């Protein structure tokens, strides 16, 4: 069995974002950007019929 999703998420976050950040502020900014501008709009939500929020809103607008 693999890692739980949250552990996998934080492992990727550390590996991809935090390794080369010189300060805590830079790390916070990078984390915020990743979560708000990438992760939250692309991940699938069971409550949205396993669609991303962007895809769900597009379907509603049509």
Secondary structure as UniProt FT lines:
FT   HELIX           5..13
FT   HELIX           14..18
FT   TURN            19..20
FT   HELIX           24..34
FT   HELIX           35..39
FT   HELIX           40..42
FT   STRAND          44..45
FT   HELIX           46..48
FT   STRAND          51..52
FT   HELIX           53..61
//
